[in-house]
Amino acid sequence: MQSADSQKPPKRPRRDGSPRTPPNTPPADTERSPSPDLHPDHRTWGPEQVCSFLRDCGFSDSGLLERCREKKITGSILPFLDESLLEDLGISSYGKRIKLLNNIQQLDQTHVYTMKVINDPIHGHIEFHPLLIRIIDTPQFQRLRYIKQLGGGYYVFPGASHNRFEHSLGVGYLAGRLVRELSEKQPELQISERDMLCVQIAGLCHDLGHGPFSHMFDGRFIPLARPDVKWTWLYKGRPKEKSFLYEIVANKRNGIDVDKWDYFARDCHHLGIQNNFDYKRFIKFARVCEVDDRKHICTREKEVGNLYDMFHTRNSLHRRAYQHKVGNIIDTMITDAFLEADPYIEITGSEGKKYHISTAIDDMEAFTKLTDNIFLEILYSADPKLDAARAILKKIECRNLYKFVGETQPIGKIKIKRENYESLPKGVASAKPSDMVLEPELKAEDFIVDVINMDYGMEDKNPIDHVRFYCKSEPSQAIMITKNQVSQFLPEVFAEQLIRVYCKKTDKRSLYAAQQHFVQWCLINDFTKPQDGDIVAPLITPRKSEWNYTDSAQSPAHTREASKCRAQLFRDGSV
């Protein structure tokens, strides 16, 4: 009969990856070495070699071996098999599970894991487990080297040349840092080495689905090319008591996750913008607490102000960079070019089947070949079928972009609904001032109306209302902190719409006419007065009393500026 100590499950490897001495190591004469036909490094084994190893260990049950083949259990996965997974494979006896785990641990005694070090410009020298390196060194992951992190933003910010590849490395690293901090701080959570690796894998792989030019592809191109496609994610794989693990990489509860922390730091570095959020403090104060019968990641109550700063930083980055008016119109022009080229671009997928840009998402072999390089493929093609698409991309190369006409916002809580976006260009085109002679005549297809929803990540909700905190005196009790407990300077509204209008015609006369249409459209729809409305449409803005200055100190200057502008327009022959 075994002692109580011998019934304990094997200890996890040390933090540096080296194995601990198994608590139940069998005598030397019972130890098994791999069969002569097996490579001495078990990390190279495929499912068949694993089955051979199992037979050597005395596990010859055909059902077990078949399940290992079905689940594609390889040698690199062996060290991360825990008791629950072994039971799923059909090894129901506790004694047999312990026996197999001991045999697996003996393999690791001869092959100490060597962590690979990567020098990252943001996080410094970061380490990755060999299993993670195996994932990184795949064509599917390497593909991220050829997808710009900020899409068309690179055409505005010369330093923004970084790609999804290095961002994914950073997210994988930060995911490991946070989950390991929780594990060491709260061993009662029973976070296993397998849990930690799975969280890091989630961080590494979270952007594998990005198409060419990142959010341009899924946010602009696919909705137009295939409006019927809906992308969803399923959350499964961990029990309820470990639900907090799903808050580390992509936190759907409140938006506080390592994905944001990396792109804040990385994008600011390449954009030349100051990053005001320090994720290291959050990691140090992170703690898992019970909230409504579920475990969630919480932080100290004194960090609430820093979290508001984090969401303000996100909003500032969107205003200054991610939603830059020129970057957005370049994304729109690339989208137009891809839509023109879509029927004629062929990408070979599995079994030699051909796919287009929009349908490559249906076949992973085809999608792996779809990167930013499609831009150059169209640009340098001599195929006459691509003439229309090529002409648009040449305009980008020569900086002959669609012209920005103006920006406005809806007033109050009334917002433009997504189903009405398509009709907006027609509305601008029909908003021609009745008492002005404008040439040329502009049509709906001459306008682009870009509706941008700015928020703190949860539409009109305050994300901090979905964060829980703990106090130093009672670290296990989760509490809520309302906005009025923090500061009177915090925002009252957490979402707004920006409406930008562009004109595809770039000559001066067309731009002037487009500006008159735009200001009249804003007046008709009771939108905010465009910031340059008095300059670009001095004959229209006086018609709306709310748009006129009442400050006597400003009125004369406003009148003089309007008169000067009108005189200049007629002198230049613009009207």
N, C-alpha and C positions, 0 to 999 in steps of 0.2 A: 504493500500500500504506500502510495506516495505521500510525502509530507505536505503540509499546507503551503510551504514556500515553493515547492516544486510545481504547484498548481497555478502559480501566477503566470500571466501571459508574458511573452518576451518583452524586454524593455525596448523602447524606440532608439534609433541611432542617436549618437551625440549630435550637437548642433553643427559641428564641423563636417558631419557626414560619416565619420568613422563609426563602426559598429561597436556596441557594448558586448561584453562577454555574456553569452547566453546563460540564463540562470539554470537551465536544465540540459547542459551539454552532456551527451552520451559518452560512455567510455570510448577510448581510442579504437578498440577493436571493433566497435559497431559503427564508427564513422564511415560515410560513403564518399567516395570521390567520383567526379563525373566520369561517364563512360569514355573509353578511348576515342569514340567517334564524335564526341562533343568538344566544341572549342573551349579552351580553358577559361575564356572570358564569357561568363554567362550573359553578359549584356548584348552579345551578338546573336543569341539564340532566337530562332523563330518558334512558332507554336509546336512544330514537330519535334524540335530539340527539347522543348519544355516537356512534352509528353514522354520523351525518352528518359529525361531526368526523373519524372514522376515514377516511371516504371522501375528505375534504379532504386528509388526510395521505398519501393514496396507498394506503390499505389497503381495497380494495374487494372482497376475497374474501367471497363470500356466506356461507361456513361460519363465518368469524370473526364477521361481523355477527350471524348467527343465535345464536352462542354468547354474544355480549354481551347479546342480548335475553333469552336463557334465564337467564343468571346475574344479570340485572337490574343491569348495570354502569351506574351513574349518574355524573354529572359530579363529584359530591362524592367519589366513590371513585377517580376517575382518578389523583389525585396519589399514591395509595397502592398502585398496581399495581407490583409488582416483577417481576424477570425470570422467576421461577418461575411466577407467575400468568399472565404474558403467554404463556409457553410452554404452559400449560394451556389457554389460549384458542386455541391453534393457531398462534402466531407462533413457529415453530421456529428461524428464522434469527437468530443473535446480532446481526447487523448491523441487521436490521429491528427487533429489540427495542430496540436503542440508539436507532435513529431515532425510534421512537414515544415512548420515554421523554424524548428531547430536546424533542419537540413538546409533550408534557404539561408539562414543566418551564417552557416558554415561557408557558403559560397562567398558571402560578403567579407569574411575574415581574410580571404586571399585577394580580394579586389576592393580596396578602400576607395570610396568615391572621391574623385578629384574635382573640386569645384572650379569652374572656368571663370576667369576674371575678365570683365569688359570695362574699358575706360569710357565712361559716359560723361559728356560735357556738363550735364545737369546734376547728376547724383554722384559723380566721382567714380571710383573703382567699385563696381558692383559684381556680386558673385551669382552664378547660376548652377544649379544641380545638373549633373550629366543628362538626366531625363529631359530637362527643359532644353538643353542644348540640342538633343535629338529632335525636338519639335522645331526649334529655331532653324535647324539645318535641313528644312524641307522646302521644296519648291513653292508650296502654298504659303509658307511664312515669308520666304525670301521675296515673294511677289510684292510685299509691302514696301520694299526698297524703292519701288517705281510708282508710288502713289503719294503725291504731295499732301502733306498734312493739312494745309490751308487752301488747297485748290487754286482758284484764280487769285487768291490773296498774294501769291508769289509775284504776280504781275504789278502789284502795288508796293509791296514791301520787299526790297531786293534781298534782305537777309532771310526771308521766310522760305528757304529752300529745303527745309527738313521734311522727312517723310514719315509715313505711318509705321515704318519698321522701327526706328529708334524710339518713337513714342510707345509702341507696344512693349519694347524691352523695359522702358521705364515703368510702365504700369505693372508688368510682371514683378519687377523688383519691389515696388512700393507695396503691392499686395502681399508679398512675402514678409516685408517688414512689419506691416500692421498685424497680420495673423499670428506671426511669431511673438510679437509683443503681447497680444492677448493671451496666447498660450502660456508664456512664462509668468505673466502677472496673475492669471487665473487658471491654475492647473485643474481646478474642478470642472472646467469646461470640457476636458478630455479631448482636446484638439490633437489629433494624431498627425504623424509625419505625412501620412497619405492626404489628410485634410489640407495640410499646408501646401503640398505640391499641387493638389487640385485647384486651390485658390490661385496659386501662381500661374498655373496653366490657363485658368480663366482670364487672368490679367493679360497674359501673352496673346491669347487668341481672340480677345474681345473685338478686334477691328478686322478680322479676316474677311468679313463680309463687305468691306468698303470697295466701291468701284472706282473708276477713273475720276480723279479730281475730288475725291472724298465726298463731302456732303452735296456737291453739285449733282452727283450721280443719283443718290437715293432721294435727295430733296427736290430736284428740279427735273432731271431727265426721265427717270423711271415713272413718276406720276403722270408725265405727259405721254411717254411712249407706251406705257402699259397701265392705264388708270385702274384696271381691275385687280392689280396685284396688291396684296396686303401682306406685310412682313410681320410676323409675331415670334415671340420667344417663349419657350416653355421652361418653367422652373421646376426641376425635379432632381432627385439624386441624394439629398441629405434629409435626415429626419427632422422633425419639428424642433427638437432641442438644439439643433445646429443651424437654425434658420438665419442667425446673424451672419453666417458666412456669406450669404447672398447680398449683404450690404457693403461688402468691401470693394468690389470692382465696379459695379454699376448699381448704385443705391436708388431703387425706385421708391423708397419710403420718403426720403427727404433730399436726395441729390448730393449728399456728402460722401464722396468716394475717391479712390486713388486715381481713377481715370482723370478727374478734374485736376487733382493735385499735380499730376505730371504735365498735362497740357497747359495749365497756368504757368508753371515754371519754364517749360520748354518753349512755348509760344512767345512768352514775354522775352526770353533770352534772344530768340531769333528776330523778333519784331522790333527790339529796341525799346520795349515798354517796361516800366518798373512793376514787379510783382509784389503785391502788398500782403500776400497770405503765406504764412509759415506752417506747412503741413506737419513739421516735426513736433510742434507743440500738441497738435491734435493726437498724434500717435502716442505721445507720452501720457496724455490724460485719457486715452480711450479705455473704456471698460464696458463689459457686457452686463446688462441688468435685465431683470424680469419686467416686462411691460405688457399688461393685458394677457397674461398667460403665454407670452412669447418672449424670447430673448432678443434684445436689440443692442446695438452698439451705442453707448452713451458717452458723454464727456463731462468734465467739471463745469459747474455753474459759472465759474469766472471766465469761461471761454465763449460765452454767448455773444459778446461783442465782436470777438474775432470771427465768428461764423457769419455774422451780418456783414463784416468786411469781406469775407470770402465771396458771398453772393454779389456784393457790390463790385468786387473785382471781376467776377464773371460778366456782369452787366456792362462794365466799362470796356472789357475786351470785345464784347459784341459790338458796342457802339464805335469803338476806335478801329477795330481790325476785321472781325469776322463778318460784320455787316457794312463794311466800307462801301460807299456808293459806287466806286469804280471797280472794286473787286467783284461786287455783285453783278454788275453789268457784264463783266468779262465772263463770269460763270454763266450768265444768261446767253451770251453769244456762243460760248462753247456748246451749251445745250442745244441751241438752234442748229449749230453745225452737225452735232451728233444725230439730231432728228432727221436732218437732210441725208446724212450718210447711212443711217441705220439699215435701210433696205438693201444696200449694196456691199456692206462690210460682211465678210464671212470669216467665222472663227471655227476651227475644227475642234470638236469635242470628243466625247467617248464614242467608240465604235465608228469613228470617222464621220459622224453626223455633223452637219454644218449649222452654226448658230449666228445670229446677228448681235449687235451691241446690246439691244434690249432683251434678247432671249438667252444670252449667255448665262444669266443668273439661274437658269433651269438645269444647267449641267456644270458640275464642278471642274471638270477637266477644261472646258471652254472658259469658265470664269477665271481659272488660274492664269490664263493667257491675256486677260483683259486688264490693262493698266493704263497709266497716263500716256503710254507710247502710242495709243490709238490716235492721239492728236497729231503726232508727226507722221503716222501712216497716211492719214487723210491729207495733211499739208503737202507731203512730197509725192503723192500719188499722181499718175498721169491718166487715170481712168476718167473719161469724160462724164461718167455717171456721178462722180464726186465733185463736179465743178462748183455746184451751189454751196456745198459744205466747205470746199477749199477756199472759196471766195470770202466766206465769213472768217475763217481762221487767218487768212492773209490780212484782213482788216485788223485783227488783234495784233499780229506781228508788226504791222506798220502803225499801230496805235490810232487807227482810224475807227474809234469806238462809237457805239451809239451814244447820243448826247443826253446828259442829265438835264432834265427840265425843271424839276423842283420836288420838294418834300412837304408833306402836310400830315395832319393827324385828325382822326375823328374826335369830336368833342364829347366829353362825358363818358358814360358807360356803354354807349352804342358803338359796336365794332362791326367791321365788315366780315361777313361769314365766308368761309372757304368756298362754299358752293356758288358764291357770287363773284369770285375772282375773275372768271373768264369774261364776264360782261363789262368789266371796268374800262378796258381800252375803248370800247364803243361809247361809253359814257363821256370819256374825255374828248373823243372826236366830235361828238354831237354838241359839246359845250362851246360852240363858236359864238363869240360876242356878236349880237345882232347889228350893232351900230358901227362895226369896224370892217374895213375891207382888208382881208388877209389873203395873201398868195404865198405859196400854192395851197390848194385844198388838201386838207389832211384827213386820212381815213383811219379806221380802227386799227388796221394792220400796221400803221406807222407808229403806233404807241406801244410801249411796254409799261404795265403798271405792276410794281413789285410791292406786295404787302408783307411787311416784316412784323412779326409778333415778338416784342421784347418783354422778357419777364425774368424772374429769379429762378426759373427752371421748373416751376409747377403752375404755369399759367397765371391766374389771378390770385393764387394762394400764397401765403407766407410760408416758405419751407421750414422756418424755425419752429412753427407750430407743430411740426411733425418730428422734432428732435426732442430727446429726453436727456436730462442732466442728472448729475448726482453731486452731493455735497461731501466735503472732506470728512465731516463727522459721521456720515452714514453712506458709505460708498456703494452699498447694495440696493439702496432705495432710489428709484427713478422718479424725477420730478419734472414738471413742465414750467417753463418761464415765458410769460407773455411779453409782448412787445413793450407795453407801457411800464413793465418792470425794469426795462433796460435803459431806454433813453427817449427823450421827447423829439430827438432829431431824426429818428428812423422814418423810412417812407410810410405813407398811408396807403399807397396804391402799389401793387407789385407786378402790374402788367400794363402794357400800352401797345398801340399799333402805330407803326410808321408807314406812310404810303409814299412811295417814290415813283415818279413818272419819268420815262426816258423816251426819246424820239429816235427812230431808226434813220431818219433823214438828217444829214449832218450839215447841210448848207445853212448860212446865216438866216435867210428868209424863212426857211422851214422851222428853224429853231425859235425865231421870234414868234411865228404863228403858234407854235406848240406851247410857248410860254403863256400866250393870251388864252388859249384853250384851257390850259391847266389852272390858271388863276380863276377864270370864270367857273370852271368845274368845282373848285374849292368853295367858291361863293355859293353856287347852287346847292351843294350838298352840306353846307354849314360846317365845313372842315376849318381847321385853324388857318390863319393867314400865313402864307408862305413867308419865310424870313426875308427873302429878297423881293417880295411882292411889289413893294413901292418902286423898286428899280426896274424890274422886268415888265410890269404891267401897270404903269402909273395912271392909265386911263380907266382902269377897272376897279382898283382897290378903293377909291373914294365912294363907290356905290354902296358899300356895306358899312353902316355906321359904326359897328363894333370894331371894324378894322382901322378906323381913323384915330389919330392921336388926339387926346384931349389936353395934354400938357402944353400950355402956352409956350413953354421954353423950347419945345420940340417942333411945334407946328410950323413956324416960319422956315426952319431948316428943312423940314419935310417938304414944304411947298416948293422951296427953291430947288431941292434935289429932283423933285418930280418934273418941274418945268425944264430943268437942265437935261434930264434924261429924254423927255419928249423931243426937245430940240435936237439932241444928238442923233436920235433914231431917224428923224426926218432928214437931217443933214446927210446921214450915211446912205440914204435911199433904201432903208430897211423896210419901209412900208409904202 
